Amino acid sequence: MSVRGLAGILVFVAALLVPALGSRFYTFLANDVVIWALFATSLNLLVGYTGLVSFGHAAYFGVGAYVTGILMKKLAVPFLLAWPAAGVFGGACALVFGFFCVRLTRIYFAMLTLAFAQIVWAICFKWNELTGGEQGMPEIPYPDFGWLERFGASVPLLGGWRTAEYFYFLSVVLVGASLWALHRIVTSPFGRMLTTVRENAERAEFIGVNVRRYELAAFVLAGTFAGLAGGLFGIFNRGVFPDFAYWTKSSEVLIMTLLGGMGTFYGPSVGALVLILLNQQIVSYTEYWPLVLGTVLVVLLFGFPGGIAGAVGALSGRLVRRVRSA
């Protein structure tokens, strides 16, 4: 097993121990970080590995949240069916939008993704009968954990938790499985071909690669995993609202990806952790937190142009070379 694989397992185990070691607030905060980590990693598949900068990735996040919310609240569909449906609908929307977006490049691609995301937001904001309109859909139910509570009563460490903590454990497991799947994708021949397209799309097309098809496939996969993240976030937030699909959500997740290090697999997760912790700390000290947070982010992005993960990787590589030379 590689060092990165072992580190991933250790982080997964540490995440499962948060409710036992920390307060309920830290469990809430960790759940937020876990879901945003999946959202940011899905965007990194586009930005970091394929070289497509999307300003509208929140559209699929919002679609996933609404699909799960509608199915569970209005139709009483169990979570085991409602959550995968979030990924299916997110991927379907990405397929439709991506069919048009990948025909353009650079800033035109980015602006078209933003335009489609605003269409999704407008539908969520205006379709009162289905989405609740401006008021959204509050009181999204938790999955049924009755069977787990009964089973946990006779098994050490599984019993005695609240419903929110059971949902946290479920989120960690599902996000861990999703990140494992994304890692398999980016390390596969398909993922290496995406990197080739990012480095030089013209050369890849010259040697016979259907660049548009690969870009569309990456677009759909990114939308699918963003939809899965949105499905979890709607339940975690105990409500789904139109701002889930608004452009500000796309900017937040893009900042996380850049801050952590686009093109590195674990970078977006690190960026999600750092940005959420910074936000929590700054809000507790001053009401001018957007100004302070913006200043901190500018300093971090200028100080670590490759992101936090890139800086850590460069530093560790330098230390390894010094040890070998010594």
N, C-alpha and C positions, 0 to 999 in steps of 0.2 A: 504494500500500500504506500502511495506517495505521501509526502509531508503535507501537501494541501488536503488530500483526502482525510488524513488523520485529524488535521485542524478542523475540517468541516464537521467531523463526527463529534469532536470535543465541544464545538460551538453548539451543536444540536443538543447534546446532553446538558450543557450549561443552561440552555434556554428552557429545557424541561424542568430544571431545578429552581427557576425564578420564583414560582409561587411558594415553594417551601422555604426559601432563604430571604425573600423580600416581602415588602408590604403589598397590599392590594393595589396601591398606586403604581408600584413598579411592575406589577403584573399587567396592569392596564397599559402602561407605557411600552412594555416589551411586546404586547400584542400589536400595538400600533406600529412599532418598528418592524416586526416580522411581516406584516401585510404589505407595508410600503417597500420592504426589501424585495418582495416578489414583483411588485409593480415596477420598481426601478430596474430590476434585472431584465424584465420583459422589454422595457424600452432600450436597454443596452444591447439587446439582440439586433435592434435596428441601428442605433447610433454608433455603438462601439464596434460591432462586428460586420455590419453591412455598409456603414457609412451614410445612412439615410437619417437626416435630422428631422424628426417629427415634432410639430408644435401642437398636435391634436391627439396625443395618445390617451388623454383622459376620456375621450369618447367611448372607448372600449371598456375602460374602468367603470364609467357610468352605466353603460349598457349591461354589464355583468351584475352591477349592484341592483339595478331595476329588475332585471330578469329574476334573480334570486328572491328579491323582495316581493314581487308580484306573485310568483309561484308559491312561496311559503305563506304569505299573509292572506292573499285573496283566494287562492286555489287549494290551500292546505296540502301542497306537495311536500313530501319529506325532503330533508336536506340532501340525502344521498342522490336524489334526482335533480333537485333545484340547483345545487352548486355546479355540477358538470354542465348543466344547461347554460350557466353564465359563460363558461368557456366556449360553448358551441355558438351562442349568439354573438359573443365578442369576436370570434373568428369569422363568422359569417359577415358581420358588418365590415371587418377588416378586408375581407375578400372583395366586397363590393366597392368600398372606397379605394382599396389598393389597386384595383383594376385601372382606375383613372390616375391615381397618384404616381405610380411607378413609370408612367409615360413621360413624366417631367423630371427634371433634375434640379439639384441645389435649392436655391431660395424659392423657386416655383413649386417644387415638391413640398417644401416646408409650409408655404402659405396655403396650398391646397389641402394639406392635412388639417390645418387650422380651420379652413372654411367648412370642411365636413364635420369637424368637431362642434363648431358653432351651430350647425344644422341639428345635430343630435341634442345639444343643449336646448335649443329652441323648442324641439319636440317635447322634451322632458318638462320644460317650463310651461308649455301651453296646453298639453293634452291632459286636462283635469280628470277626465273619466278614468284614464288608465294609470297615469303617473302621480296624480294628486296635484299637478301643476306646481305653482309657486310654493305651496305648503309641503310638497313632497309626501312621503309615506312614512310616518312615524310608527314606532312600536312593531318593528320587524321581529318576529319571534326567534328565540334561540332554537337550535336543533333539540330533539327529544333525547335527553340524557338519562331518562329513567332507568333504562336497562343497565347503563354503566354505573349508576348510583347503587342499584341493587347488587350488581356484581362486585363493586368496590367495597361494599360493606363487609365482605368476607375475605378481602385481599388487602394486605398492608400497602399503604401509600396511595391506593386508588380511591379510598373512601374518605368522606368528610370534607370534600371540596364543594365550593359554591358552583352554580351553573356557569358563571362568567369564567371561572378557572378551568372548568371542563372544556369550555369553548376555546380557551387559550391553548390547552394541550392539543385540541383538535387542529387549531390553526398552525401550531408548530409542526405537527406531523404532516399536514397537507402542504404547507409551504415548503417543508423540507423535501417532500417527494417531488414537488414542482421544480424546485431548484436543481434537484438531482437530474430530472428529465431535461431541463435546460442545459445543464452541464454536459450531458451526453450529446445533446444536439450540437453545441458549439465545438466539441472535440471530435465530432464525427467528420467524415469526408465532406458532408454537406456544409458543416460549419467552417471547415477550412476553405471551401469554395466561396463562402460568403466573405471571408477575409480577403481572398483574391480579388473578388469584385470590388471590395472597399479600396484596396490598394491601387488597382488600375482596371477600371471597368472596360475601357477600350481594348486593352490587351487581352482581357478575358474573353471578350466578344470575338476578337480576332482569331483565337484558338478554338472557337466553336462553342463557347459557353453561352447559353441563353440567359443573358444577364437579367432581363425583365422577369423571367420566370423565377429565378432565384430570389430576386428582390420581392416579388409578390409572395413567395412562400415564406420568406422571413417576416413580411408584413402581417400575414395571416397568423403565424405562430406567435408573434409579439402581441397581436390583438387577442388571441386565445388566452394567453397567460395573464394579460391585463384584465380580461373579463373575469378570470378566476379570482384574481386579487380583489376586484370590485365586489364579487359575490361575498367574499369573507368580510370586506370592510362594511358593507351594508348591515350585516348582522352585528358586527362588533360595535358599529356606531348606533345601533338600535333604531335605525331609520335611514331612508334613502332620499336624497334631495338633489335638485337640479345642478347645484354647484359641483357635484361629483364629476360632471362632464364639462365643466367650464374650463376656459383656457388657463386659469390660474393653477388648476390641478396639474395641467400639462407642464407648466413652468416649474412647479415644485419638484416634480419627479425628474425633470431635465436637470435641475440644479443638483439633485441628489446624485445623479449619474455622473455629472461633471466633477462634482466635489469628491466623490469616492474614487473615480478613475474609470473613464469609459474605455472599453477594450480590454479591461481586466474583469474576470468573472465575478469576483467577490467585491469589487470596488463599489458598485451601486448599493450593496447591502451596508457597507461601511458608511457610505454617504447618507443613507437613510438614517442610520443610527446617529451620526454626528449632527445632522440637520435637526432632527427631532429633539435631541438633547440640548442643542444650542437654543432652540426655540423655547423649550421649557424653562431653561435657566434664565434667559434674557427677559422673558415675560414676567418672571417673579421679581425682577429688580427694577424695571422701568416700563413706563407706558409707551416709550418711544422705541419699542423693540424692533419695528421694521427697519428703522434707521441703523440701529446698532447691529442687527442681524445682517443687513446688507453690507455694512462696512467690514464685518468679520468675514463674510463670504468672499468679498473682493480681495482681502488680504490673503485668505487661504488659497484662492484660485490663482493669484499671482505668485504666491510662495510655492505652491505645488501645482505647476501646470499640468503634470500628469496625474493629478488627483492624489488623494491620501494613499490609496493602495499602490499607485505607481511610485510614490516617494518611498514607501516602506520597502517595496521590491528593489528599488535602486540602492537603498541603504543596506539592505541585507546582502545584496550581491556584492557590494563594495566590501563589506565585512568578510564575506566568504573568500574573496580574492586576497584580502590582506592576511587572513589566517593561512591560506594555502602558500602564499609567498613567504610567510614567516617560517 
